[in-house]
Amino acid sequence: MRSLSLPRRRTVLSAAAVATAGAALARPAAATALAAPAAGMPDDAVAAREVRDEFVHSWEGYKQAAWGYDEVRPVSGGRNDFFADGRTFGLSIVEALDTLWLMELDDEVALAADWIERELDPAQDADVQVFETIIRLVGGLVAGYLCTGRQPLLDRCRELADRLLPAFTRSPTGMPYRYVNLRTGAVSGNTSPLAEIGSNILEFGMLSQLAGKQKYWDAAKRAMRAVFDRRSALGLLGTSLNIETGRWTDTTSCVPNPPVDSYYEYLWAGAELFGDGELGDWYRLLTGSVLRYQLERRGGYAWYKQVDYATGRTTGRGASELGSFYPGLLGKGGDMDAAVDYYNTWTMVLDNNAVVPEAIDYGDATVRSARNDLRPEYVNSSFDLWMLTGDRRYKETAYGYFAGLREHLRVPGGYTVAEDVTAAPLRRGDLTPGYWFAENPKYLYLMFAAAPRFDYRSGLLSTEGKLMRGAVR
């Protein structure tokens, strides 16, 4: 649910100082029993108000220090350009739009939508990362239109998508180049990981439906097929491909970790949202192979090792926090026992840390990256599994996650990342990533609020937490 050059939603950051996790990674648990519920959890209405208040706190911090810019630095009061230095797309505004709407903050919805319609420029002379632009900006504009019905949001979305299409149409394989210049259409970056190649079909598919233009769906589906067709005899995929030659540049199967994660997510979600049986068949085949060749148990917990895609040989035992979205996907795909097992694993990691570290090596029980970048993947799984089962214990573990963030990463200017979660006291950084406004508070709020604007029977969110189905107007 989080690239080499930009801090994408699901990409492991470079390793920080190694710190021992010790018994925290070795304490056994029952295979299918959830961790103990959070102590002192309030009732749902109070929890919903708390989450909404914290979202508003961070939103006000952004507005006061960085309005109209991509991201805020809430400690220093500075600003951050996400896509390109010296260029802004108002990323946090686009990311927040459907969250504001779901929380019934209608004055803020109008403020955000007005800015987008007046100020967002899809034709800037900037080389943007195609994947990030699609899941964040295209997805945010699609969701904003679905929620508000404001036609200029859809018009702006179509213009932006048209400027991204050369990354697909100029590729000899149909797999998109990593970068495209929005003004000139020049493409670059001929090696790309699976998530960036194949996490486009929800946003482009919805745009095809709304605009009546098949070209967006066709581009996204062709890219997904190009990846699937390069699976090994074991039914596994590698990590990255040369998009011009179609050859693998990294043959490691590292599911559910980045940078392959959301490719698998979009196979399931594309099948669900658009009724595409072929995508569903691809998801089931690939997931069956992952469960067969990568799932293992160590210390009483379920983990997913890295293997060579052709031989199944073990190549590593790393686990990224960004992979903690996988329990939710497994549950939605019908593998509930595996889903609960892996959720227990990440609940154990959460229970033994102030907030979850970015990356660990479960083979030797060490921390590879001690950062925390306000990632939403664990609570994304909490939301998905609660939606599937109605089990209140998912709310309780999610509230424990929320309480940890509020205690350790709340600052006067909003919420910030952590540079080292193993330090005592925890060492904070200075950034509110744009995805914070799209994801963490949204998943939590929808769990506790009985939100009247969300259809709990049909609601479906993208990998960036954007509402693709289920807006009740």
C-alpha positions as CSV (number, residue, x, y, z in Angstrom):
1,M,0.0,0.0,0.0
2,R,4.6,3.1,0.1
3,S,11.6,4.2,-5.9
4,L,15.3,4.7,-5.9
5,S,15.0,8.4,-6.3
6,L,11.9,9.4,-4.5
7,P,10.4,8.2,-1.2
8,R,7.5,6.2,-2.8
9,R,4.8,4.7,-0.6
10,R,6.3,1.2,-0.7
11,T,10.0,1.4,-1.1
12,V,12.6,0.3,1.5
13,L,14.8,3.1,2.5
14,S,18.6,2.6,2.8
15,A,19.6,0.8,6.0
16,A,20.2,2.8,9.2
17,A,22.3,1.8,12.1
18,V,21.5,-1.8,13.0
19,A,19.8,-2.3,16.4
20,T,19.0,-5.6,18.0
21,A,15.4,-6.7,18.1
22,G,16.3,-9.8,20.1
23,A,13.4,-11.5,21.8
24,A,11.0,-9.1,20.2
25,L,11.3,-11.0,16.9
26,A,11.4,-14.4,18.6
27,R,8.5,-14.4,21.0
28,P,6.2,-17.2,19.8
29,A,2.5,-16.8,19.2
30,A,-0.4,-19.1,18.2
31,A,-0.7,-19.5,14.5
32,T,-4.1,-17.8,14.1
33,A,-4.7,-15.9,17.4
34,L,-4.6,-12.2,17.3
35,A,-2.4,-10.3,19.7
36,A,-3.9,-9.0,22.9
37,P,-6.2,-6.0,22.5
38,A,-5.0,-2.5,23.3
39,A,-5.5,-1.5,26.9
40,G,-7.8,1.5,27.6
41,M,-9.3,1.8,24.2
42,P,-12.2,4.3,24.0
43,D,-15.5,3.5,22.4
44,D,-15.8,4.0,18.6
45,A,-17.3,7.4,18.6
46,V,-14.6,8.8,20.9
47,A,-11.9,7.1,18.8
48,A,-13.3,8.5,15.6
49,R,-13.3,12.0,17.1
50,E,-9.7,11.6,18.2
51,V,-8.6,10.5,14.7
52,R,-10.5,13.3,13.0
53,D,-9.0,15.8,15.5
54,E,-5.4,14.6,14.7
55,F,-6.0,14.7,11.0
56,V,-7.3,18.3,11.4
57,H,-4.2,19.1,13.5
58,S,-1.9,17.9,10.8
59,W,-3.9,19.6,8.0
60,E,-3.9,22.9,9.8
61,G,-0.1,22.6,10.2
62,Y,0.2,22.0,6.4
63,K,-2.1,25.0,5.6
64,Q,-0.2,27.4,7.9
65,A,3.3,26.5,6.8
66,A,3.1,25.1,3.2
67,W,-0.2,25.8,1.6
68,G,0.0,25.2,-2.2
69,Y,3.3,23.2,-1.9
70,D,3.8,19.5,-2.1
71,E,4.6,18.7,1.5
72,V,5.2,20.4,4.8
73,R,8.2,20.2,7.2
74,P,6.2,20.5,10.4
75,V,9.1,21.0,12.8
76,S,10.9,23.8,11.0
77,G,7.9,25.2,9.2
78,G,9.5,24.6,5.8
79,R,8.3,23.1,2.6
80,N,9.3,20.1,0.4
81,D,9.0,19.6,-3.4
82,F,8.1,16.0,-3.9
83,F,8.2,15.5,-7.7
84,A,10.9,17.9,-8.9
85,D,13.0,20.6,-7.2
86,G,11.4,24.0,-7.7
87,R,8.1,22.6,-8.9
88,T,5.0,22.1,-6.9
89,F,1.8,20.2,-7.6
90,G,0.1,20.9,-4.3
91,L,0.5,17.2,-3.6
92,S,-0.8,17.2,0.0
93,I,-3.9,19.1,-1.1
94,V,-4.7,16.4,-3.8
95,E,-3.9,13.6,-1.3
96,A,-6.2,15.1,1.3
97,L,-9.2,15.8,-0.8
98,D,-11.3,12.6,-0.5
99,T,-10.2,12.3,3.2
100,L,-11.6,15.7,3.9
101,W,-14.8,14.8,2.1
102,L,-15.2,11.5,4.0
103,M,-14.7,13.3,7.3
104,E,-17.4,15.9,6.2
105,L,-15.0,18.8,6.5
106,D,-16.8,20.5,3.6
107,D,-15.3,24.0,4.0
108,E,-11.9,22.4,3.6
109,V,-13.1,20.3,0.7
110,A,-14.1,23.5,-1.1
111,L,-10.8,25.2,-0.3
112,A,-8.8,22.3,-1.6
113,A,-10.8,21.7,-4.7
114,D,-10.8,25.5,-5.5
115,W,-7.0,25.5,-5.3
116,I,-6.7,22.4,-7.5
117,E,-8.9,23.9,-10.2
118,R,-7.2,27.2,-10.2
119,E,-3.5,26.4,-9.5
120,L,-2.6,22.8,-10.3
121,D,-0.6,22.8,-13.5
122,P,-0.3,19.5,-15.3
123,A,2.0,20.9,-18.0
124,Q,5.0,21.9,-16.0
125,D,8.5,21.4,-17.4
126,A,9.3,18.6,-15.0
127,D,10.4,15.0,-15.3
128,V,8.0,13.3,-13.0
129,Q,7.9,9.7,-11.8
130,V,5.1,8.0,-13.7
131,F,4.0,5.6,-11.0
132,E,4.0,8.3,-8.2
133,T,2.1,10.7,-10.4
134,I,-0.6,8.2,-11.3
135,I,-1.3,6.8,-7.8
136,R,-1.1,10.2,-6.1
137,L,-2.3,12.9,-8.5
138,V,-4.4,11.0,-11.1
139,G,-5.8,8.8,-8.3
140,G,-6.5,11.9,-6.1
141,L,-8.2,13.7,-8.9
142,V,-10.4,10.7,-9.8
143,A,-11.4,10.2,-6.1
144,G,-12.0,13.9,-5.7
145,Y,-14.3,13.9,-8.7
146,L,-16.1,10.8,-7.5
147,C,-16.7,12.4,-4.1
148,T,-17.6,16.0,-5.1
149,G,-18.9,15.7,-8.7
150,R,-16.8,18.8,-9.7
151,Q,-16.2,18.5,-13.4
152,P,-13.0,20.6,-13.5
153,L,-11.3,18.0,-11.3
154,L,-12.0,15.3,-14.0
155,D,-10.9,17.7,-16.7
156,R,-7.6,18.4,-15.0
157,C,-7.2,14.6,-14.4
158,R,-7.6,13.9,-18.1
159,E,-5.0,16.5,-19.1
160,L,-2.5,15.1,-16.6
161,A,-3.1,11.5,-17.7
162,D,-2.7,12.4,-21.4
163,R,0.7,14.0,-20.5
164,L,1.7,10.7,-18.8
165,L,0.7,8.4,-21.7
166,P,3.9,8.8,-23.7
167,A,5.6,6.7,-21.0
168,F,3.4,3.8,-22.1
169,T,2.9,4.4,-25.8
170,R,6.6,5.0,-26.6
171,S,7.7,1.8,-24.9
172,P,8.4,-1.2,-27.2
173,T,7.1,-3.6,-24.6
174,G,4.2,-1.6,-23.2
175,M,5.8,-1.4,-19.8
176,P,6.0,2.4,-19.0
177,Y,9.3,4.3,-18.7
178,R,9.9,5.5,-15.2
179,Y,9.9,9.2,-16.0
180,V,8.1,11.5,-18.4
181,N,8.4,15.2,-18.9
182,L,4.9,16.7,-18.6
183,R,5.6,19.5,-21.0
184,T,7.6,17.8,-23.7
185,G,6.6,14.2,-23.4
186,A,10.3,13.1,-23.3
187,V,10.7,9.8,-21.6
188,S,13.6,8.3,-19.5
189,G,14.4,5.5,-17.1
190,N,14.4,2.2,-18.9
191,T,14.7,0.0,-15.8
192,S,11.8,-0.2,-13.5
193,P,10.5,-2.4,-10.6
194,L,7.2,-4.3,-10.9
195,A,5.2,-1.9,-8.7
196,E,6.0,1.0,-10.9
197,I,5.2,-0.9,-14.1
198,G,1.9,-2.4,-13.0
199,S,0.2,-0.2,-10.4
200,N,-1.9,2.0,-12.8
201,I,-5.0,0.0,-13.7
202,L,-7.3,1.3,-10.9
203,E,-6.6,5.0,-11.7
204,F,-6.4,4.6,-15.4
205,G,-9.3,2.2,-15.5
206,M,-11.6,4.5,-13.6
207,L,-10.6,7.4,-15.8
208,S,-11.4,5.4,-18.9
209,Q,-14.9,4.7,-17.5
210,L,-15.5,8.3,-16.4
211,A,-14.1,9.9,-19.6
212,G,-15.3,7.3,-22.0
213,K,-11.8,6.8,-23.4
214,Q,-10.4,3.3,-23.6
215,K,-6.8,4.3,-24.1
216,Y,-6.0,4.6,-20.4
217,W,-7.3,1.1,-19.5
218,D,-5.5,-0.4,-22.5
219,A,-2.2,1.1,-21.5
220,A,-2.4,-0.1,-18.0
221,K,-3.6,-3.6,-18.9
222,R,-0.9,-4.1,-21.5
223,A,1.8,-3.2,-18.9
224,M,0.4,-5.7,-16.4
225,R,0.3,-8.4,-19.0
226,A,3.8,-7.7,-20.1
227,V,5.0,-8.5,-16.5
228,F,2.8,-11.6,-16.0
229,D,4.0,-13.1,-19.3
230,R,7.6,-13.0,-18.0
231,R,7.0,-15.3,-15.0
232,S,9.2,-18.2,-14.4
233,A,8.2,-21.9,-14.6
234,L,7.7,-21.8,-10.8
235,G,5.1,-19.0,-11.3
236,L,7.2,-16.4,-9.7
237,L,8.2,-12.9,-10.9
238,G,11.5,-11.1,-10.4
239,T,11.9,-7.6,-9.0
240,S,12.8,-5.3,-12.0
241,L,12.8,-5.3,-15.8
242,N,14.4,-3.5,-18.6
243,I,11.3,-2.1,-20.2
244,E,12.9,-1.8,-23.7
245,T,14.3,-5.3,-23.9
246,G,11.8,-7.0,-21.6
247,R,14.6,-8.8,-19.8
248,W,14.9,-9.1,-16.0
249,T,17.5,-7.0,-14.4
250,D,16.8,-8.4,-10.9
251,T,15.5,-12.0,-10.7
252,T,14.7,-11.9,-6.9
253,S,11.1,-12.6,-5.9
254,C,10.7,-10.3,-2.9
255,V,6.9,-10.4,-2.4
256,P,5.4,-8.8,-0.4
257,N,8.1,-6.2,0.0
258,P,8.7,-3.3,-2.2
259,P,9.4,-2.6,-5.0
260,V,7.0,-5.2,-6.3
261,D,4.2,-5.1,-3.7
262,S,1.4,-3.1,-5.4
263,Y,1.6,-5.0,-8.7
264,Y,0.0,-7.9,-6.9
265,E,-2.4,-5.6,-5.1
266,Y,-3.6,-4.2,-8.4
267,L,-4.2,-7.6,-9.9
268,W,-6.7,-8.4,-7.2
269,A,-8.2,-4.9,-7.1
270,G,-8.4,-4.6,-10.9
271,A,-10.3,-7.9,-11.0
272,E,-12.6,-6.7,-8.2
273,L,-13.3,-3.2,-9.4
274,F,-13.7,-3.9,-13.1
275,G,-14.8,-7.6,-13.1
276,D,-11.8,-8.6,-15.1
277,G,-11.5,-12.3,-14.6
278,E,-8.1,-12.5,-16.3
279,L,-6.5,-10.3,-13.7
280,G,-8.1,-12.4,-11.0
281,D,-6.6,-15.6,-12.6
282,W,-3.2,-13.9,-12.7
283,Y,-3.4,-12.9,-9.0
284,R,-4.3,-16.4,-7.9
285,L,-1.6,-18.1,-9.9
286,L,1.1,-15.8,-8.7
287,T,-0.1,-15.7,-5.1
288,G,-0.2,-19.5,-5.0
289,S,3.5,-19.6,-6.0
290,V,4.4,-17.0,-3.4
291,L,2.7,-19.0,-0.6
292,R,4.4,-22.2,-1.9
293,Y,8.0,-21.0,-2.3
294,Q,8.4,-18.0,0.0
295,L,6.2,-18.4,3.1
296,E,8.2,-19.8,6.1
297,R,7.9,-19.9,9.9
298,R,10.6,-18.7,12.3
299,G,10.2,-18.2,16.0
300,G,6.5,-19.2,15.7
301,Y,5.7,-16.4,13.2
302,A,4.9,-16.3,9.5
303,W,7.5,-14.6,7.3
304,Y,8.2,-14.3,3.5
305,K,11.7,-14.9,2.5
306,Q,13.3,-13.7,-0.8
307,V,14.0,-16.3,-3.4
308,D,15.4,-16.6,-6.9
309,Y,12.4,-16.5,-9.2
310,A,13.6,-19.4,-11.4
311,T,15.0,-21.8,-8.9
312,G,13.3,-20.9,-5.6
313,R,16.7,-20.7,-3.9
314,T,16.6,-18.5,-0.7
315,T,18.4,-15.2,-1.2
316,G,17.4,-13.2,1.9
317,R,15.2,-12.8,4.9
318,G,14.4,-9.1,4.9
319,A,11.0,-7.7,5.8
320,S,9.8,-4.2,5.1
321,E,7.1,-2.4,7.0
322,L,5.7,-1.5,3.6
323,G,5.0,-5.2,3.2
324,S,2.6,-5.2,6.1
325,F,-0.2,-4.4,3.7
326,Y,0.0,-8.0,2.6
327,P,-2.3,-9.5,5.3
328,G,-5.2,-7.3,4.0
329,L,-4.5,-8.4,0.4
330,L,-4.3,-12.1,1.3
331,G,-7.6,-11.8,3.2
332,K,-9.3,-10.1,0.3
333,G,-7.9,-12.7,-2.1
334,G,-9.4,-15.6,0.0
335,D,-6.3,-16.8,1.9
336,M,-7.5,-15.8,5.4
337,D,-5.4,-18.2,7.5
338,A,-2.2,-16.8,5.8
339,A,-3.6,-13.3,6.3
340,V,-4.1,-13.6,10.0
341,D,-0.7,-15.3,10.5
342,Y,1.1,-12.4,8.8
343,Y,-0.9,-9.8,10.6
344,N,0.1,-11.4,13.9
345,T,3.7,-11.1,12.8
346,W,3.5,-7.4,12.3
347,T,1.4,-6.9,15.4
348,M,4.2,-8.5,17.4
349,V,6.7,-6.1,15.8
350,L,4.4,-3.2,16.7
351,D,4.0,-4.4,20.2
352,N,7.7,-4.5,20.8
353,N,8.6,-1.0,19.3
354,A,7.4,2.5,20.1
355,V,6.4,2.7,16.4
356,V,7.3,0.2,13.6
357,P,10.8,0.4,12.1
358,E,11.0,0.6,8.3
359,A,12.9,-2.6,7.7
360,I,14.1,-5.6,9.6
361,D,16.1,-8.8,9.0
362,Y,14.0,-11.5,10.6
363,G,16.8,-14.1,9.9
364,D,19.2,-12.5,12.5
365,A,16.6,-10.4,14.4
366,T,18.2,-7.0,13.5
367,V,16.8,-3.7,12.4
368,R,17.9,-2.8,8.8
369,S,16.3,0.7,8.8
370,A,15.4,2.3,12.1
371,R,13.3,5.1,10.4
372,N,9.6,5.4,10.5
373,D,8.1,7.4,7.6
374,L,4.5,7.5,8.9
375,R,3.7,4.5,6.8
376,P,0.1,3.4,6.6
377,E,0.5,-0.3,5.6
378,Y,-0.1,-2.0,9.0
379,V,-3.3,0.0,9.6
380,N,-4.3,-0.6,6.0
381,S,-4.3,-4.3,6.8
382,S,-6.2,-3.7,10.0
383,F,-8.9,-1.9,8.0
384,D,-9.1,-4.6,5.3
385,L,-9.3,-7.5,7.8
386,W,-11.9,-5.7,9.9
387,M,-14.0,-5.0,6.8
388,L,-13.8,-8.7,5.9
389,T,-14.5,-10.2,9.4
390,G,-16.0,-7.5,11.6
391,D,-13.7,-8.7,14.4
392,R,-13.2,-5.8,16.9
393,R,-9.7,-6.9,17.8
394,Y,-8.5,-5.4,14.4
395,K,-9.9,-2.1,15.7
396,E,-8.1,-2.6,19.0
397,T,-4.7,-3.3,17.4
398,A,-5.2,-0.4,14.9
399,Y,-6.0,1.9,17.8
400,G,-2.7,0.8,19.5
401,Y,-0.9,1.8,16.3
402,F,-2.6,5.2,16.3
403,A,-1.8,5.8,20.0
404,G,1.9,5.1,19.3
405,L,2.0,7.7,16.5
406,R,0.2,10.3,18.6
407,E,2.5,9.8,21.5
408,H,5.8,9.8,19.6
409,L,5.4,11.6,16.2
410,R,2.9,14.4,16.9
411,V,4.5,17.8,16.9
412,P,3.0,21.3,17.2
413,G,3.0,21.7,13.4
414,G,1.4,18.3,12.7
415,Y,2.9,14.8,12.4
416,T,6.5,14.0,11.4
417,V,8.6,11.1,10.4
418,A,11.2,9.5,12.7
419,E,14.9,9.2,12.0
420,D,15.5,6.5,14.6
421,V,12.8,4.6,16.4
422,T,15.4,2.5,18.4
423,A,16.9,5.6,20.1
424,A,15.8,6.6,23.6
425,P,14.1,9.0,23.3
426,L,12.9,8.3,19.7
427,R,14.6,10.8,17.3
428,R,12.2,12.7,15.1
429,G,12.8,14.0,11.6
430,D,11.0,16.9,9.8
431,L,8.5,15.9,7.1
432,T,4.9,15.1,6.8
433,P,4.7,12.9,3.7
434,G,1.8,13.7,1.4
435,Y,0.4,10.1,1.7
436,W,-0.3,10.8,5.4
437,F,-3.3,12.9,4.3
438,A,-4.5,10.2,2.0
439,E,-4.1,7.1,4.1
440,N,-3.4,6.6,7.9
441,P,-6.2,8.8,9.3
442,K,-8.6,7.7,6.6
443,Y,-8.3,4.0,7.4
444,L,-8.6,4.7,11.1
445,Y,-11.6,7.0,10.7
446,L,-13.5,4.6,8.5
447,M,-13.0,1.9,11.1
448,F,-14.4,3.9,14.0
449,A,-16.8,6.5,12.5
450,A,-19.5,4.6,10.7
451,A,-18.9,7.3,8.1
452,P,-22.2,8.1,6.2
453,R,-20.4,9.0,3.0
454,F,-18.7,5.6,2.7
455,D,-20.5,2.5,1.4
456,Y,-19.1,-0.2,3.7
457,R,-20.5,-2.9,1.4
458,S,-18.8,-1.9,-1.7
459,G,-16.0,0.6,-0.8
460,L,-12.7,0.0,-2.4
461,L,-9.5,2.1,-2.0
462,S,-6.4,2.3,-4.1
463,T,-2.9,1.5,-3.0
464,E,-2.6,5.2,-2.1
465,G,-5.8,5.1,-0.1
466,K,-7.9,6.9,-2.8
467,L,-11.6,6.1,-2.9
468,M,-12.2,4.3,-6.1
469,R,-15.7,2.9,-5.3
470,G,-18.1,3.5,-2.5
471,A,-18.6,7.3,-2.3
472,V,-22.1,8.1,-1.0
473,R,-23.3,11.5,-2.2
